[in-house]
Amino acid sequence: MGPLLFLLHIYELPKEINKTSAPTIFVDDTSILLAHSNLIYFYSNIHIVFKTFNEWFQVNQLSLNFNKTNYIHFASKRNMLINLKIGLNNNLTTNSSYTKFVGLKMDCKLSWNNHIDLFIVKLSMAFYIMSNVKTYMFASALKIICHAFLYLAVNYEIIFCRNLSQSSTIFCMQKKAIRIMEGCGNRVSCRNLFKKLKILPLMSQYLLSLLMYMVRKKPFLDKH
């Protein structure tokens, strides 16, 4: 009942602030998105939304946790970032250079470098598990572990891996996993191993994920 009661409690919140912003609520996390080409109007809209947000909190006997409230300014590499002070009653939000949203770690320049670094750490943990259990399991069982800890993460993150310097690192880690499953040395070619295990290399997996993404978005694109 907890999640249901929470959703009922904050049901009216998006209606209060959606005139000048785009509220996004996922479970118990609330994000407010604002965009404007004019800096003066942008700054004004932020304070209007923030004031309305806090007034709603007071009416509903809630309080905003400023220690967990972050502000991030997204801008292109050519545009300068502006340090805005957003707060209420001498309490200021934290101005952050990156944020985590639904499992994605986004920085203010949308470079995805921080996210891929975190992704590589996840892959390293998967290799550690595989390396420790490979002597006790057959290749088929290792393949299941590889899919559970490695490829589920790759499929979720792969669309951000193209044209990044880390993509070659991820591909090397993928080949390392293949060699672990087959018990091969570091110098053994993985071309035939990929075929034998029926696993797509990183670039092929990227192209497949991109095509599937376009197919899912086709109805939306046709409407526009």
Contacts in CASP RR format, 6 or more apart in sequence:
PFRMAT RR
TARGET T0000
AUTHOR 0000-0000-0000
METHOD contacts of the structure
MODEL  1
MGPLLFLLHIYELPKEINKTSAPTIFVDDTSILLAHSNLIYFYSNIHIVF
KTFNEWFQVNQLSLNFNKTNYIHFASKRNMLINLKIGLNNNLTTNSSYTK
FVGLKMDCKLSWNNHIDLFIVKLSMAFYIMSNVKTYMFASALKIICHAFL
YLAVNYEIIFCRNLSQSSTIFCMQKKAIRIMEGCGNRVSCRNLFKKLKIL
PLMSQYLLSLLMYMVRKKPFLDKH
3 27 0 8 1.000
6 28 0 8 1.000
9 60 0 8 1.000
10 25 0 8 1.000
10 30 0 8 1.000
12 56 0 8 1.000
13 23 0 8 1.000
13 25 0 8 1.000
13 30 0 8 1.000
13 53 0 8 1.000
13 56 0 8 1.000
14 23 0 8 1.000
14 25 0 8 1.000
16 52 0 8 1.000
16 53 0 8 1.000
16 56 0 8 1.000
17 23 0 8 1.000
17 32 0 8 1.000
17 49 0 8 1.000
17 52 0 8 1.000
17 53 0 8 1.000
17 56 0 8 1.000
20 34 0 8 1.000
20 45 0 8 1.000
20 48 0 8 1.000
20 49 0 8 1.000
21 32 0 8 1.000
21 33 0 8 1.000
21 34 0 8 1.000
21 45 0 8 1.000
21 49 0 8 1.000
22 32 0 8 1.000
22 33 0 8 1.000
22 34 0 8 1.000
23 30 0 8 1.000
23 31 0 8 1.000
23 32 0 8 1.000
23 33 0 8 1.000
24 30 0 8 1.000
24 31 0 8 1.000
24 32 0 8 1.000
24 33 0 8 1.000
25 31 0 8 1.000
26 101 0 8 1.000
26 102 0 8 1.000
29 101 0 8 1.000
31 101 0 8 1.000
32 49 0 8 1.000
32 53 0 8 1.000
34 42 0 8 1.000
34 45 0 8 1.000
34 46 0 8 1.000
34 49 0 8 1.000
35 42 0 8 1.000
36 42 0 8 1.000
36 45 0 8 1.000
39 82 0 8 1.000
43 84 0 8 1.000
46 84 0 8 1.000
46 86 0 8 1.000
47 86 0 8 1.000
50 86 0 8 1.000
50 87 0 8 1.000
50 88 0 8 1.000
51 88 0 8 1.000
53 64 0 8 1.000
54 64 0 8 1.000
54 88 0 8 1.000
57 63 0 8 1.000
57 64 0 8 1.000
64 88 0 8 1.000
66 87 0 8 1.000
66 91 0 8 1.000
66 92 0 8 1.000
66 93 0 8 1.000
66 94 0 8 1.000
67 94 0 8 1.000
69 93 0 8 1.000
69 94 0 8 1.000
70 93 0 8 1.000
70 94 0 8 1.000
70 95 0 8 1.000
70 96 0 8 1.000
70 99 0 8 1.000
71 84 0 8 1.000
71 86 0 8 1.000
71 93 0 8 1.000
71 94 0 8 1.000
71 95 0 8 1.000
71 96 0 8 1.000
72 95 0 8 1.000
72 96 0 8 1.000
72 97 0 8 1.000
72 98 0 8 1.000
72 99 0 8 1.000
72 106 0 8 1.000
72 108 0 8 1.000
73 81 0 8 1.000
73 82 0 8 1.000
73 84 0 8 1.000
73 95 0 8 1.000
73 108 0 8 1.000
74 106 0 8 1.000
74 108 0 8 1.000
74 109 0 8 1.000
74 110 0 8 1.000
75 81 0 8 1.000
75 108 0 8 1.000
75 109 0 8 1.000
76 109 0 8 1.000
77 109 0 8 1.000
81 108 0 8 1.000
83 95 0 8 1.000
84 95 0 8 1.000
85 92 0 8 1.000
86 92 0 8 1.000
86 93 0 8 1.000
87 93 0 8 1.000
97 107 0 8 1.000
97 108 0 8 1.000
98 105 0 8 1.000
98 106 0 8 1.000
98 107 0 8 1.000
98 108 0 8 1.000
98 114 0 8 1.000
99 105 0 8 1.000
99 106 0 8 1.000
100 106 0 8 1.000
104 115 0 8 1.000
104 160 0 8 1.000
105 114 0 8 1.000
105 115 0 8 1.000
105 118 0 8 1.000
106 112 0 8 1.000
106 114 0 8 1.000
106 115 0 8 1.000
107 113 0 8 1.000
107 114 0 8 1.000
107 115 0 8 1.000
112 160 0 8 1.000
112 164 0 8 1.000
113 164 0 8 1.000
113 166 0 8 1.000
115 157 0 8 1.000
115 160 0 8 1.000
116 157 0 8 1.000
116 160 0 8 1.000
116 161 0 8 1.000
116 164 0 8 1.000
116 166 0 8 1.000
116 170 0 8 1.000
117 166 0 8 1.000
119 153 0 8 1.000
119 157 0 8 1.000
119 161 0 8 1.000
119 170 0 8 1.000
120 166 0 8 1.000
120 169 0 8 1.000
120 170 0 8 1.000
120 173 0 8 1.000
122 153 0 8 1.000
123 150 0 8 1.000
123 153 0 8 1.000
123 154 0 8 1.000
123 170 0 8 1.000
123 173 0 8 1.000
124 173 0 8 1.000
125 149 0 8 1.000
126 145 0 8 1.000
126 146 0 8 1.000
126 149 0 8 1.000
126 150 0 8 1.000
126 153 0 8 1.000
126 177 0 8 1.000
127 173 0 8 1.000
127 176 0 8 1.000
127 177 0 8 1.000
127 180 0 8 1.000
129 145 0 8 1.000
129 149 0 8 1.000
130 142 0 8 1.000
130 145 0 8 1.000
130 146 0 8 1.000
130 149 0 8 1.000
130 177 0 8 1.000
130 180 0 8 1.000
130 181 0 8 1.000
131 180 0 8 1.000
133 142 0 8 1.000
133 145 0 8 1.000
134 142 0 8 1.000
134 180 0 8 1.000
134 181 0 8 1.000
134 183 0 8 1.000
137 145 0 8 1.000
139 181 0 8 1.000
139 182 0 8 1.000
139 197 0 8 1.000
142 180 0 8 1.000
142 181 0 8 1.000
143 181 0 8 1.000
143 197 0 8 1.000
143 199 0 8 1.000
146 177 0 8 1.000
146 181 0 8 1.000
150 174 0 8 1.000
150 177 0 8 1.000
151 199 0 8 1.000
154 170 0 8 1.000
154 174 0 8 1.000
154 202 0 8 1.000
154 205 0 8 1.000
155 205 0 8 1.000
155 209 0 8 1.000
158 202 0 8 1.000
158 205 0 8 1.000
158 206 0 8 1.000
158 209 0 8 1.000
159 206 0 8 1.000
159 209 0 8 1.000
159 210 0 8 1.000
159 213 0 8 1.000
161 167 0 8 1.000
161 170 0 8 1.000
161 202 0 8 1.000
161 206 0 8 1.000
162 206 0 8 1.000
167 202 0 8 1.000
170 202 0 8 1.000
171 201 0 8 1.000
171 202 0 8 1.000
171 203 0 8 1.000
174 201 0 8 1.000
174 202 0 8 1.000
175 190 0 8 1.000
176 186 0 8 1.000
178 184 0 8 1.000
178 190 0 8 1.000
178 193 0 8 1.000
178 194 0 8 1.000
178 197 0 8 1.000
178 199 0 8 1.000
179 185 0 8 1.000
179 186 0 8 1.000
179 188 0 8 1.000
179 190 0 8 1.000
179 193 0 8 1.000
181 197 0 8 1.000
182 188 0 8 1.000
182 193 0 8 1.000
182 196 0 8 1.000
182 197 0 8 1.000
184 193 0 8 1.000
190 201 0 8 1.000
194 200 0 8 1.000
194 201 0 8 1.000
200 208 0 8 1.000
END
